[in-house]
Amino acid sequence: MDGTLVQSRGAAWEVFQETIEKFDLPMSRPEQFFDLFRGNFFTALRAFVGDPTRADAVSEHFLTALRERYTPELIPGMTDVVHGLAGHYSLAVISSNAMGAIRRTLDR
């Protein structure tokens, strides 16, 4: 899903802004956020935050925000591709994103 069907990076960065503000995280540039995805995002976020208890709270806040407000834009032309394939093939979505965010995006 992410990066194939939808433009996930910018949408995730937008959602993460609230987490940055709430926890006063030292992150001001999208590139800093995107770097956390080079491996396992939550492992990298835990290292970035430092304190394990605080890192858990940051992760939970971000996951909740994703479930509630993550609405990435579809990659141009992807709706037509999905509709064209759906009549001929069984389709599946693979993502590490929250199920609520996936369902909301696909419904839209």
All heavy atoms as an XYZ file, in Angstrom:
855
protein
N       0.808     -1.186      0.000
C       0.000      0.000      0.000
C       0.858      1.259      0.000
O       0.794      2.071     -0.898
C      -0.918     -0.002      1.223
C      -1.791      1.230      1.293
S      -3.039      1.071      2.538
C      -3.047      2.724      3.139
N       1.665      1.388      1.025
C       2.422      2.621      1.238
C       3.508      2.790      0.184
O       4.375      1.959      0.038
C       3.032      2.605      2.632
C       1.965      2.406      3.695
O       1.066      3.247      3.774
O       2.021      1.399      4.422
N       3.403      3.864     -0.555
C       4.379      4.159     -1.595
C       4.032      3.537     -2.932
O       4.645      3.865     -3.942
N       3.042      2.636     -2.959
C       2.602      2.010     -4.201
C       1.210      2.503     -4.574
O       0.987      2.990     -5.668
C       2.593      0.471     -4.069
O       3.900      0.028     -3.726
C       2.169     -0.184     -5.369
N       0.278      2.376     -3.637
C      -1.080      2.866     -3.870
C      -1.253      4.305     -3.403
O      -2.044      5.048     -3.974
C      -2.103      2.000     -3.131
C      -2.240      0.552     -3.569
C      -3.258     -0.164     -2.688
C      -2.650      0.469     -5.028
N      -0.562      4.647     -2.330
C      -0.740      5.973     -1.738
C       0.589      6.667     -1.498
O       1.632      6.022     -1.357
C      -1.526      5.907     -0.401
C      -2.919      5.343     -0.618
C      -0.781      5.111      0.641
N       0.517      7.976     -1.422
C       1.684      8.807     -1.130
C       1.802      8.921      0.392
O       1.341      9.877      1.002
C       1.521     10.166     -1.796
C       1.417     10.051     -3.297
C       1.122     11.365     -3.978
O       1.278     12.434     -3.418
N       0.704     11.278     -5.222
N       2.436      7.936      0.974
C       2.404      7.756      2.425
C       3.356      8.673      3.192
O       3.038      9.089      4.309
C       2.700      6.302      2.767
O       3.894      5.881      2.152
N       4.498      8.964      2.648
C       5.508      9.704      3.426
C       5.013     11.052      3.926
O       5.093     11.366      5.114
C       6.791      9.875      2.603
C       7.565      8.596      2.473
C       8.705      8.708      1.485
N       9.499      9.901      1.594
C      10.805      9.946      1.797
N      11.483      8.833      1.918
N      11.438     11.087      1.859
N       4.514     11.866      3.031
C       4.043     13.193      3.421
C       2.866     13.135      4.371
O       2.788     13.914      5.329
N       1.953     12.193      4.134
C       0.779     12.062      5.003
C       1.187     11.624      6.411
O       0.654     12.132      7.404
C      -0.213     11.074      4.403
N       2.132     10.714      6.513
C       2.606     10.266      7.829
C       3.325     11.403      8.551
O       3.158     11.587      9.763
C       3.525      9.058      7.679
N       4.112     12.174      7.829
C       4.808     13.317      8.419
C       3.795     14.323      8.966
O       3.960     14.841     10.066
C       5.732     13.965      7.392
C       6.279     15.293      7.787
C       6.011     16.489      7.193
C       7.186     15.591      8.858
N       6.694     17.502      7.824
C       7.430     16.983      8.852
C       7.818     14.824      9.821
C       8.261     17.620      9.756
C       8.659     15.447     10.741
C       8.875     16.822     10.709
N       2.737     14.578      8.215
C       1.712     15.504      8.686
C       1.085     15.020      9.993
O       0.885     15.804     10.919
C       0.628     15.674      7.625
C       1.065     16.528      6.457
C      -0.021     16.670      5.404
O      -1.215     16.628      5.778
O       0.326     16.816      4.234
N       0.767     13.740     10.070
C       0.171     13.182     11.284
C       1.167     13.248     12.443
O       0.792     13.537     13.579
C      -0.292     11.727     11.038
C      -0.692     11.045     12.332
C      -1.445     11.693     10.043
N       2.435     13.026     12.174
C       3.458     12.993     13.222
C       3.695     14.368     13.847
O       4.221     14.470     14.957
C       4.762     12.413     12.667
C       5.716     11.949     13.727
C       5.415     10.868     14.541
C       6.939     12.587     13.912
C       6.294     10.433     15.519
C       7.829     12.158     14.887
C       7.503     11.079     15.692
N       3.287     15.427     13.153
C       3.476     16.785     13.683
C       2.863     16.938     15.073
O       3.448     17.565     15.961
C       2.866     17.825     12.749
C       3.496     17.894     11.390
C       4.968     18.208     11.459
O       5.371     19.237     11.979
N       5.779     17.299     10.959
N       1.693     16.384     15.272
C       1.023     16.457     16.570
C       1.836     15.731     17.653
O       1.931     16.195     18.781
C      -0.368     15.835     16.459
C      -1.186     15.943     17.718
C      -2.543     15.299     17.552
O      -3.191     15.494     16.503
O      -2.962     14.592     18.485
N       2.432     14.603     17.283
C       3.254     13.846     18.225
C       4.509     14.632     18.590
O       4.907     14.676     19.760
C       3.617     12.467     17.634
O       2.402     11.767     17.315
C       4.430     11.635     18.601
N       5.110     15.262     17.605
C       6.291     16.095     17.855
C       5.958     17.184     18.860
O       6.693     17.405     19.827
C       6.816     16.716     16.537
C       7.428     15.647     15.646
C       7.823     17.823     16.825
C       7.740     16.127     14.244
N       4.831     17.844     18.629
C       4.428     18.952     19.502
C       4.099     18.453     20.921
O       4.559     19.032     21.904
C       3.220     19.663     18.903
C       2.823     20.907     19.665
C       1.698     21.645     18.966
O       1.758     21.797     17.730
O       0.768     22.055     19.681
N       3.324     17.390     21.012
C       2.900     16.889     22.317
C       4.085     16.466     23.174
O       4.116     16.701     24.378
C       1.936     15.719     22.152
C       1.494     15.119     23.483
C       0.432     14.069     23.286
C       0.041     13.408     24.570
N      -0.650     14.241     25.515
N       5.090     15.831     22.564
C       6.222     15.296     23.325
C       7.474     16.163     23.204
O       8.542     15.772     23.684
C       6.513     13.857     22.884
C       5.416     12.912     23.268
C       4.388     12.627     22.395
C       5.401     12.317     24.528
C       3.361     11.758     22.758
C       4.396     11.456     24.901
C       3.357     11.175     24.009
N       7.345     17.319     22.561
C       8.460     18.247     22.396
C       9.698     17.525     21.852
O      10.798     17.627     22.403
C       8.775     18.946     23.722
C       9.678     20.154     23.531
O       9.610     20.779     22.455
O      10.469     20.447     24.457
N       9.500     16.805     20.765
C      10.595     16.046     20.150
C      11.487     16.981     19.329
O      10.985     17.885     18.659
C      10.040     14.944     19.252
C       9.200     13.880     19.938
C       8.632     12.911     18.910
C      10.018     13.138     20.990
N      12.785     16.751     19.361
C      13.713     17.602     18.604
C      13.761     17.211     17.124
O      14.756     16.698     16.626
C      15.050     17.359     19.303
C      14.944     15.948     19.790
C      13.501     15.756     20.163
N      12.657     17.425     16.428
C      12.565     17.054     15.016
C      11.835     18.173     14.295
O      10.688     18.474     14.612
C      11.800     15.727     14.882
C      11.748     15.202     13.475
S      10.856     13.620     13.370
C      11.999     12.506     14.173
N      12.500     18.760     13.329
C      11.890     19.882     12.625
C      11.815     19.671     11.117
O      11.123     20.418     10.434
C      12.667     21.163     12.915
O      14.021     21.007     12.514
N      12.522     18.669     10.613
C      12.561     18.455      9.168
C      11.977     17.087      8.808
O      12.225     16.104      9.508
C      13.992     18.542      8.659
C      14.630     19.900      8.832
C      16.039     20.010      8.236
N      16.711     18.790      7.874
C      17.520     18.091      8.690
N      17.734     18.481      9.921
N      18.100     16.990      8.271
N      11.233     17.000      7.724
C      10.676     15.709      7.302
C      11.743     14.640      7.107
O      11.509     13.467      7.397
C       9.979     16.026      5.975
C       9.762     17.486      5.966
C      10.839     18.087      6.831
N      12.926     15.042      6.658
C      13.988     14.071      6.406
C      14.377     13.314      7.678
O      14.731     12.142      7.631
C      15.225     14.755      5.806
C      15.005     15.341      4.435
C      14.219     16.659      4.453
O      14.186     17.342      5.505
O      13.622     16.972      3.411
N      14.328     14.007      8.808
C      14.625     13.348     10.089
C      13.608     12.244     10.350
O      13.967     11.163     10.818
C      14.585     14.357     11.243
C      15.667     15.398     11.201
C      15.407     16.470     12.241
O      14.496     17.291     12.091
N      16.185     16.448     13.314
N      12.359     12.519     10.075
C      11.290     11.542     10.252
C      11.455     10.394      9.259
O      11.385      9.219      9.638
C       9.942     12.245     10.072
C       8.756     11.351     10.130
C       8.388     10.725     11.316
C       7.977     11.147      9.006
C       7.264      9.917     11.376
C       6.847     10.347      9.054
C       6.498      9.726     10.247
N      11.699     10.706      7.997
C      11.829      9.677      6.971
C      13.009      8.748      7.256
O      12.962      7.560      6.949
C      11.960     10.295      5.583
C      10.796     11.156      5.176
C      10.986     12.242      4.350
C       9.508     10.900      5.632
C       9.918     13.042      3.965
C       8.432     11.691      5.265
C       8.635     12.767      4.416
N      14.072      9.279      7.845
C      15.232      8.451      8.191
C      14.863      7.332      9.166
O      15.512      6.279      9.170
C      16.356      9.296      8.801
C      17.124     10.086      7.758
O      16.971      9.808      6.548
O      17.881     10.997      8.156
N      13.845      7.537      9.977
C      13.431      6.502     10.931
C      12.873      5.270     10.233
O      12.807      4.193     10.830
C      12.385      7.064     11.901
C      12.817      8.233     12.780
C      11.638      8.731     13.611
C      13.980      7.849     13.676
N      12.514      5.385      8.978
C      11.944      4.267      8.218
C      12.999      3.426      7.503
O      12.658      2.471      6.820
C      10.922      4.787      7.194
C       9.647      5.264      7.810
C       9.500      6.597      8.177
C       8.598      4.389      8.039
C       8.322      7.046      8.750
C       7.414      4.830      8.616
C       7.282      6.164      8.975
N      14.256      3.748      7.658
C      15.323      2.991      6.974
C      15.381      1.541      7.446
O      15.799      0.671      6.719
C      16.665      3.664      7.145
C      16.742      4.987      6.424
C      18.148      5.555      6.473
N      18.182      6.876      5.917
C      18.342      7.141      4.630
N      18.457      6.149      3.777
N      18.372      8.386      4.207
N      14.973      1.311      8.664
C      14.858     -0.048      9.205
C      13.474     -0.165      9.806
O      12.505      0.300      9.237
N      13.394     -0.746     10.971
C      12.128     -0.819     11.680
C      11.840      0.549     12.300
O      12.614      1.030     13.133
C      12.168     -1.906     12.748
C      10.871     -1.976     13.521
O      10.616     -1.148     14.393
N      10.062     -2.962     13.195
N      10.732      1.150     11.903
C      10.404      2.496     12.349
C      10.362      2.598     13.869
O      10.932      3.514     14.458
C       9.063      2.956     11.754
C       8.582      4.253     12.324
C       9.112      5.454     11.882
C       7.619      4.275     13.317
C       8.680      6.667     12.415
C       7.181      5.476     13.857
C       7.714      6.669     13.402
N       9.694      1.657     14.525
C       9.498      1.774     15.967
C      10.785      1.521     16.756
O      10.990      2.122     17.805
C       8.345      0.879     16.426
C       7.038      1.390     15.897
C       6.446      0.791     14.802
C       6.431      2.501     16.452
C       5.252      1.280     14.289
C       5.242      3.012     15.939
C       4.660      2.392     14.859
N      11.669      0.698     16.237
C      12.981      0.522     16.854
C      13.789      1.810     16.732
O      14.413      2.266     17.696
C      13.739     -0.654     16.198
O      12.971     -1.849     16.377
C      15.116     -0.839     16.794
N      13.751      2.420     15.546
C      14.474      3.673     15.322
C      13.870      4.809     16.156
O      14.610      5.628     16.713
C      14.454      4.029     13.839
N      12.545      4.844     16.258
C      11.892      5.877     17.061
C      12.273      5.725     18.525
O      12.546      6.700     19.207
C      10.374      5.799     16.888
C       9.552      6.859     17.622
C       9.928      8.263     17.144
C       8.069      6.600     17.418
N      12.318      4.493     19.002
C      12.710      4.215     20.394
C      14.128      4.740     20.657
O      14.386      5.370     21.681
C      12.615      2.720     20.660
C      12.816      2.321     22.072
C      12.597      0.792     22.210
N      12.161      0.462     23.516
C      10.934      0.568     23.977
N       9.988      0.999     23.194
N      10.636      0.248     25.203
N      15.037      4.504     19.725
C      16.417      4.990     19.878
C      16.453      6.516     19.822
O      17.200      7.152     20.571
C      17.306      4.391     18.795
N      15.654      7.106     18.946
C      15.608      8.557     18.809
C      15.104      9.215     20.090
O      15.663     10.201     20.557
C      14.702      8.934     17.625
C      14.551     10.409     17.423
C      15.528     11.141     16.759
C      13.434     11.082     17.895
C      15.393     12.510     16.569
C      13.286     12.446     17.712
C      14.272     13.163     17.045
N      14.055      8.645     20.682
C      13.466      9.216     21.895
C      14.350      8.964     23.105
O      14.500      9.818     23.970
C      12.034      8.664     22.119
C      11.475      9.088     23.464
C      11.117      9.109     20.980
N      14.956      7.782     23.168
C      15.861      7.462     24.274
C      15.179      6.736     25.408
O      15.305      5.531     25.521
N      14.446      7.411     26.223
C      13.783      6.819     27.376
C      12.706      5.827     26.912
O      11.767      6.222     26.209
C      13.152      7.922     28.224
C      12.307      7.379     29.356
O      12.817      6.509     30.088
O      11.147      7.813     29.489
N      12.803      4.536     27.313
C      11.853      3.521     26.837
C      10.389      3.815     27.187
O       9.496      3.602     26.362
C      12.318      2.237     27.516
C      13.747      2.466     27.859
C      13.868      3.941     28.121
N      10.131      4.307     28.374
C       8.757      4.604     28.773
C       8.188      5.733     27.925
O       7.051      5.665     27.432
C       8.698      4.972     30.270
O       9.224      3.877     31.015
C       7.284      5.269     30.706
N       8.978      6.756     27.730
C       8.553      7.890     26.897
C       8.398      7.444     25.439
O       7.457      7.855     24.752
C       9.557      9.024     27.005
C       9.135     10.286     26.297
C      10.016     11.472     26.715
N       9.523     12.689     26.132
C      10.154     13.366     25.172
N      11.328     12.977     24.741
N       9.629     14.472     24.698
N       9.304      6.594     24.986
C       9.233      6.084     23.610
C       7.944      5.298     23.387
O       7.314      5.415     22.332
C      10.449      5.218     23.298
N       7.526      4.519     24.377
C       6.262      3.781     24.264
C       5.091      4.748     24.142
O       4.176      4.537     23.347
C       6.057      2.865     25.467
C       6.987      1.660     25.451
O       7.580      1.368     24.397
O       7.118      1.015     26.514
N       5.113      5.814     24.913
C       4.034      6.812     24.867
C       4.021      7.526     23.509
O       2.951      7.776     22.945
C       4.186      7.814     26.000
N       5.192      7.849     22.998
C       5.303      8.496     21.684
C       4.743      7.566     20.607
O       3.939      7.982     19.766
C       6.768      8.886     21.382
C       6.939      9.289     19.920
C       7.220     10.004     22.306
N       5.148      6.307     20.646
C       4.670      5.328     19.662
C       3.167      5.171     19.718
O       2.498      5.158     18.677
C       5.332      3.962     19.896
O       6.706      4.034     19.660
N       2.615      5.040     20.909
C       1.176      4.866     21.069
C       0.413      6.092     20.564
O      -0.604      5.969     19.883
C       0.814      4.581     22.521
C      -0.649      4.283     22.730
C      -1.167      3.132     21.887
O      -0.434      2.131     21.716
O      -2.302      3.225     21.381
N       0.923      7.266     20.873
C       0.279      8.493     20.395
C       0.266      8.532     18.874
O      -0.760      8.850     18.256
C       1.008      9.717     20.964
C       0.358     11.001     20.623
N       0.654     11.691     19.463
C      -0.589     11.716     21.266
C      -0.077     12.777     19.414
N      -0.842     12.826     20.503
N       1.375      8.209     18.249
C       1.472      8.235     16.800
C       0.548      7.192     16.178
O      -0.169      7.478     15.208
C       2.923      8.029     16.357
C       3.132      8.080     14.870
C       2.620      9.116     14.108
C       3.853      7.085     14.232
C       2.816      9.164     12.729
C       4.058      7.125     12.862
C       3.539      8.160     12.102
N       0.523      5.979     16.730
C      -0.359      4.937     16.199
C      -1.826      5.342     16.302
O      -2.609      5.107     15.377
C      -0.125      3.612     16.922
C       1.122      2.854     16.496
C       1.354      1.657     17.413
C       1.018      2.408     15.055
N      -2.197      5.936     17.405
C      -3.574      6.405     17.565
C      -3.891      7.474     16.523
O      -4.958      7.453     15.891
C      -3.795      6.955     18.987
O      -3.591      5.881     19.909
C      -5.193      7.526     19.161
N      -2.972      8.397     16.324
C      -3.168      9.455     15.322
C      -3.283      8.861     13.915
O      -4.114      9.313     13.116
C      -2.031     10.465     15.396
N      -2.466      7.841     13.615
C      -2.569      7.178     12.307
C      -3.944      6.549     12.129
O      -4.576      6.695     11.080
C      -1.490      6.101     12.152
C      -0.070      6.568     11.890
C       0.879      5.376     11.896
C       0.035      7.325     10.573
N      -4.400      5.831     13.149
C      -5.701      5.174     13.062
C      -6.825      6.188     12.844
O      -7.789      5.915     12.151
C      -5.985      4.363     14.326
C      -5.257      3.044     14.381
C      -5.758      2.178     15.524
N      -5.401      2.701     16.826
C      -4.271      2.445     17.473
N      -3.369      1.646     16.927
N      -4.042      2.956     18.657
N      -6.695      7.357     13.440
C      -7.776      8.346     13.406
C      -7.675      9.360     12.270
O      -8.701      9.811     11.755
C      -7.817      9.091     14.739
C      -8.178      8.199     15.907
C      -8.068      8.894     17.246
O      -7.660     10.077     17.300
O      -8.382      8.233     18.257
N      -6.457      9.743     11.866
C      -6.325     10.886     10.958
C      -5.454     10.671      9.726
O      -5.315     11.584      8.916
C      -5.795     12.091     11.736
C      -6.819     12.662     12.699
C      -6.289     13.840     13.443
N      -5.255     13.506     14.421
C      -5.473     12.865     15.558
N      -6.653     12.452     15.874
N      -4.480     12.620     16.398
N      -4.869      9.519      9.556
C      -3.996      9.281      8.403
C      -4.849      9.125      7.143
O      -5.664      8.206      7.040
C      -3.178      8.019      8.658
C      -2.254      7.600      7.551
C      -1.080      8.291      7.295
C      -2.519      6.478      6.789
C      -0.200      7.880      6.310
C      -1.650      6.053      5.801
C      -0.500      6.749      5.563
O       0.366      6.343      4.585
N      -4.717     10.046      6.223
C      -5.476     10.013      4.968
C      -4.563     10.379      3.797
O      -4.615     11.498      3.284
C      -6.684     10.970      5.021
O      -6.203     12.265      5.374
C      -7.730     10.525      6.011
N      -3.714      9.456      3.395
C      -2.790      9.756      2.292
C      -3.519      9.869      0.960
O      -4.569      9.258      0.750
C      -1.855      8.538      2.298
C      -2.704      7.433      2.832
C      -3.597      8.080      3.852
N      -2.964     10.670      0.087
C      -3.493     10.815     -1.262
C      -3.096      9.586     -2.081
O      -1.995      9.048     -1.927
C      -2.926     12.066     -1.929
C      -3.403     13.359     -1.293
C      -4.889     13.562     -1.443
O      -5.434     13.265     -2.527
O      -5.516     14.011     -0.468
N      -4.006      9.157     -2.936
C      -3.684      8.061     -3.846
C      -2.669      8.535     -4.874
O      -2.674      9.703     -5.283
C      -4.937      7.580     -4.563
C      -5.961      6.882     -3.673
C      -7.266      6.697     -4.429
C      -5.428      5.547     -3.190
N      -1.814      7.648     -5.296
C      -0.873      7.958     -6.366
C      -1.699      8.123     -7.644
O      -2.582      7.305     -7.922
C       0.199      6.860     -6.488
C       1.100      6.934     -5.251
C       0.991      6.986     -7.781
C       2.183      5.905     -5.161
N      -1.460      9.183     -8.401
C      -2.259      9.436     -9.603
C      -2.332      8.212    -10.522
O      -1.322      7.564    -10.805
C      -1.518     10.591    -10.285
C      -0.832     11.305     -9.154
C      -0.434     10.198     -8.201
N      -3.550      7.883    -10.922
C      -3.785      6.755    -11.825
C      -4.003      5.423    -11.130
O      -4.431      4.450    -11.757
N      -3.720      5.346     -9.836
C      -3.799      4.076     -9.134
C      -5.229      3.567     -8.988
O      -5.465      2.368     -9.007
C      -3.133      4.217     -7.765
C      -2.314      3.062     -7.270
S      -1.760      1.809     -8.399
C      -0.172      2.401     -8.862
N      -6.201      4.464     -8.871
C      -7.599      4.035     -8.782
C      -7.984      3.245    -10.028
O      -8.588      2.175     -9.938
C      -8.527      5.250     -8.604
O      -8.164      5.925     -7.406
C      -9.981      4.833     -8.538
N      -7.608      3.740    -11.189
C      -7.926      3.045    -12.439
C      -7.229      1.693    -12.518
O      -7.813      0.712    -12.981
C      -7.526      3.903    -13.643
C      -8.359      5.168    -13.760
O      -9.501      5.170    -13.240
O      -7.865      6.151    -14.350
N      -5.991      1.624    -12.049
C      -5.250      0.362    -12.058
C      -5.946     -0.669    -11.173
O      -6.164     -1.814    -11.577
C      -3.780      0.576    -11.595
C      -3.078     -0.752    -11.368
C      -3.017      1.424    -12.601
N      -6.304     -0.263     -9.955
C      -6.961     -1.191     -9.020
C      -8.293     -1.662     -9.586
O      -8.592     -2.863     -9.578
C      -7.143     -0.527     -7.635
C      -8.039     -1.378     -6.740
C      -5.786     -0.313     -6.980
N      -9.095     -0.734    -10.092
C     -10.394     -1.120    -10.662
C     -10.209     -2.044    -11.867
O     -10.992     -2.993    -12.038
C     -11.205      0.113    -11.057
C     -11.805      0.816     -9.889
N     -12.890      0.347     -9.204
C     -11.438      1.960     -9.269
C     -13.190      1.162     -8.217
N     -12.317      2.157     -8.225
N      -9.207     -1.802    -12.676
C      -8.938     -2.646    -13.838
C      -8.511     -4.055    -13.456
O      -8.924     -5.035    -14.082
N      -7.709     -4.167    -12.418
C      -7.240     -5.488    -11.976
C      -8.307     -6.249    -11.190
O      -8.371     -7.482    -11.254
C      -5.989     -5.334    -11.116
C      -4.732     -4.831    -11.806
C      -3.631     -4.561    -10.789
C      -4.263     -5.836    -12.851
N      -9.135     -5.533    -10.457
C     -10.101     -6.171     -9.554
C     -11.074     -7.089    -10.284
O     -11.520     -8.085     -9.725
C     -10.854     -5.105     -8.764
N     -11.410     -6.800    -11.505
C     -12.326     -7.644    -12.251
C     -11.716     -8.949    -12.731
O     -12.430     -9.855    -13.158
N     -10.384     -9.065    -12.622
C      -9.695    -10.235    -13.167
C      -8.862    -11.004    -12.150
O      -8.508    -12.154    -12.393
C      -8.770     -9.796    -14.311
C      -9.485     -9.029    -15.378
N     -10.314     -9.622    -16.315
C      -9.533     -7.702    -15.643
C     -10.816     -8.695    -17.113
N     -10.355     -7.513    -16.736
N      -8.544    -10.381    -11.040
C      -7.636    -10.981    -10.070
C      -8.135    -10.745     -8.644
O      -8.842     -9.780     -8.382
C      -6.227    -10.369    -10.185
C      -5.622    -10.516    -11.555
C      -5.693     -9.477    -12.481
C      -4.983    -11.691    -11.922
C      -5.150     -9.605    -13.745
C      -4.428    -11.831    -13.193
C      -4.517    -10.786    -14.095
O      -3.979    -10.923    -15.338
N      -7.712    -11.611     -7.738
C      -7.901    -11.345     -6.315
C      -6.800    -10.385     -5.902
O      -5.632    -10.619     -6.215
C      -7.781    -12.632     -5.498
O      -8.820    -13.511     -5.831
N      -7.154     -9.323     -5.219
C      -6.181     -8.312     -4.829
C      -5.974     -8.350     -3.324
O      -6.907     -8.632     -2.569
C      -6.643     -6.921     -5.251
C      -6.911     -6.719     -6.746
C      -7.386     -5.303     -7.013
C      -5.675     -7.037     -7.571
N      -4.778     -8.058     -2.894
C      -4.447     -7.995     -1.475
C      -3.639     -6.735     -1.225
O      -2.940     -6.247     -2.111
C      -3.640     -9.219     -1.055
N      -3.747     -6.232     -0.021
C      -2.982     -5.051      0.382
C      -2.015     -5.486      1.467
O      -2.399     -6.145      2.428
C      -3.916     -3.943      0.916
C      -3.119     -2.801      1.499
C      -4.819     -3.450     -0.195
N      -0.767     -5.101      1.314
C       0.252     -5.394      2.316
C       0.742     -4.069      2.871
O       1.134     -3.177      2.125
C       1.433     -6.180      1.708
C       0.934     -7.510      1.178
C       2.538     -6.381      2.740
C       1.955     -8.284      0.381
N       0.691     -3.957      4.192
C       1.118     -2.724      4.845
C       1.388     -2.995      6.309
O       0.762     -3.872      6.909
C       0.038     -1.651      4.710
O       0.437     -0.475      5.367
N       2.294     -2.243      6.875
C       2.518     -2.307      8.321
C       1.718     -1.214      9.021
O       1.843     -1.019     10.219
C       4.012     -2.158      8.639
O       4.477     -0.909      8.169
N       0.888     -0.523      8.272
C       0.105      0.572      8.821
C      -1.053      0.035      9.654
O      -1.377     -1.151      9.612
C      -0.432      1.431      7.678
C      -0.604      2.863      8.093
O      -1.099      3.145      9.161
N      -0.186      3.767      7.232
N      -1.693      0.908     10.397
C      -2.846      0.541     11.224
C      -4.011      0.137     10.328
O      -4.259      0.766      9.296
C      -3.243      1.718     12.109
N      -4.728     -0.925     10.717
C      -5.834     -1.434      9.912
C      -6.897     -0.361      9.661
O      -7.447     -0.274      8.568
C      -6.463     -2.652     10.587
C      -7.545     -3.302      9.742
S      -7.001     -3.832      8.105
C      -6.062     -5.274      8.532
N      -7.175      0.463     10.656
C      -8.158      1.532     10.465
C      -7.749      2.490      9.369
O      -8.585      2.927      8.569
N      -6.480      2.819      9.307
C      -5.982      3.718      8.264
C      -6.071      3.061      6.892
O      -6.418      3.717      5.904
C      -4.546      4.126      8.567
N      -5.765      1.780      6.832
C      -5.837      1.055      5.560
C      -7.279      1.024      5.064
O      -7.561      1.342      3.908
C      -5.279     -0.367      5.717
C      -3.784     -0.317      6.027
C      -5.549     -1.199      4.466
C      -3.203     -1.637      6.487
N      -8.202      0.649      5.945
C      -9.621      0.565      5.548
C     -10.151      1.938      5.104
O     -10.857      2.033      4.096
C     -10.451      0.029      6.698
C     -10.252     -1.431      6.939
C     -11.171     -1.910      8.080
N     -10.775     -3.198      8.563
C     -11.175     -4.356      8.048
N     -11.973     -4.359      7.018
N     -10.746     -5.491      8.565
N      -9.829      2.973      5.845
C     -10.314      4.325      5.510
C      -9.785      4.736      4.138
O     -10.518      5.290      3.318
C      -9.873      5.315      6.583
C     -10.389      6.712      6.365
C     -10.056      7.686      7.515
N      -8.663      7.681      7.899
C      -8.186      7.117      9.016
N      -8.982      6.508      9.868
N      -6.900      7.170      9.300
N      -8.527      4.447      3.869
C      -7.918      4.811      2.599
C      -8.553      4.038      1.444
O      -8.889      4.617      0.414
C      -6.403      4.561      2.631
O      -5.835      5.354      3.682
C      -5.741      4.906      1.322
N      -8.731      2.737      1.621
C      -9.314      1.926      0.552
C     -10.779      2.274      0.317
O     -11.232      2.270     -0.817
C      -9.151      0.446      0.874
C      -7.707     -0.066      0.874
C      -7.664     -1.533      1.284
C      -7.039      0.136     -0.475
N     -11.502      2.561      1.373
C     -12.907      2.961      1.220
C     -13.014      4.258      0.430
O     -13.908      4.413     -0.398
C     -13.577      3.137      2.584
C     -13.885      1.819      3.256
O     -13.861      0.769      2.594
O     -14.134      1.843      4.482
N     -12.095      5.173      0.694
C     -12.110      6.455     -0.009
C     -11.768      6.246     -1.464
O     -12.323      6.786     -2.357
C     -11.110      7.410      0.654
C     -11.274      8.827      0.172
C     -10.214      9.722      0.684
N      -8.996      9.320      0.012
C      -7.781      9.506      0.488
N      -7.601     10.061      1.624
N      -6.724      9.120     -0.166
